[in-house]
Amino acid sequence: MATRRAVLSPEHVSALNLIEIEFHRNSHVISAWKAYFRNLSTRFEPKDTEKVTRERQALLTKLLSEMAKALRIRIEQLDIFEGGYIPQGAVDIEQQDVEFRNLVMDIFSGKRSIPIEIRSQKED
């Protein structure tokens, strides 16, 4: 729950990997966890990023809801979906990291080149 807005954080990934151990006796949680993992493991085209993001948010919300039920915590799915906090700066840094990595990969794969400008020095 604490990392639901920071899905790329190591803490979030670690928490997801513990679910099958912590909730191994709860078939509803395990089923929701498997559905979420299937989605996370499915490759998608960049043009589908918005759609996939919505699907993943919905699946994570369902998973967290099932976990809350198993722990006898009363919370609405809408509160799970809309709740949590991540600073805008962290969102910006994550987006810049993605853009930078994509740029570097495009350069290495030959899809883009590095623009170079030659300037002459003026003598004083």
N, C-alpha and C positions, 0 to 999 in steps of 0.2 A: 504494500500500500504506500509506503514511504517513498518509493522510487518510481511510482507510476507515471510521473512526468519526465523522468530521466531514463528512458528505456535503453540508452546506449551506455549507461554507467556500469562499471564493474559490479557495483553493489546490486543493481537490478538483475544482471545476468546471473550472479551468484545466487540471489534469492530464487530466481526461476529454476535453477538447477537443483535446489533443495526441495522443491515442491513434491517431487515424486517420492521423496523419502519421508517428509513430514506428514503428507496426506495419503500415504500408500493405501490406507484402508477406506478412503472415501472415493467411491466410484464417480461421483458427480464432479469432484475437483479434478481427479485424474483425467476424466473425459474432456473437461474444459481446457486443462493443461495441454493435452495431446492436440486438441484442435488449434490452440494458439501456436504450439510448436510447429505443427504442419504448415501453418500460414507463414511463420517466421522462416521456415526452411525453403519456401517456394520463391524461386527467382521471378523477377518481374521487370518489365520495361520501364525506363525512366518516365515515359508518358503516363504510366499508371500509378505514379507515386502517391498522388492525392487519394485515389480510390483505395489503394493498399493500406495507406495510413489510417483511413477511416475504418477499414475492416479490422486492422490490428487493434485499434483502440476499442472497438466493440468486443473483440474476442478477449482482450485483456480485462475489460470491465466485467465480462461474464465470468472469467476465471476468478477475479478478485471477489466478486459477489458470491460465488460458490465457496470460496475459502472463508469468507465472513460468515456464511450460513453454518459451515462446519464448526466454526469457533463460537457460534451462537452470538454473533455480533449483528445487531440490527442496523443495516444501512441500505439505503436505496441505490439501485444501479446508477441512477442519474447523479447522485451525490458522489459515487465513485468516479464516474466518467468526468464530471466537471470539477471534482475536488483536486487537492494537491496544489503545490506551488513549485515553480522553477523560475529563477530570475531571468528576465529578458536577455541579460548579458550572456548567460549560459546558453540560451537558445541561439543567440547570434553567433557565439563562438563555435557551437556545434555545426551550424549552417556554413560558416566560413571554412571550417575544417573539411566539410564535404566538398565544397566548391574548389578548395585548394587541391585536394586529392584528385578530384576529377580533372582539373587542369593539368596537373603533373602527369596523370595517366594518359591524357590526350597527347601531351608532348612526347612522352616515351613511346607511345604507340604510333606516332607519326600523323595523327589526326590534326594536330596544331603545331605551329612553330613558335619560337620565341621571337618577338619583334625586337630588332636591334636598330638603334639609331646612332649614326656616327656624327659627332660634332667636332668642329675644329676649335682649337684653343686660340683665343685672342691674346697676343702679347701686349703687355703694358707699356 
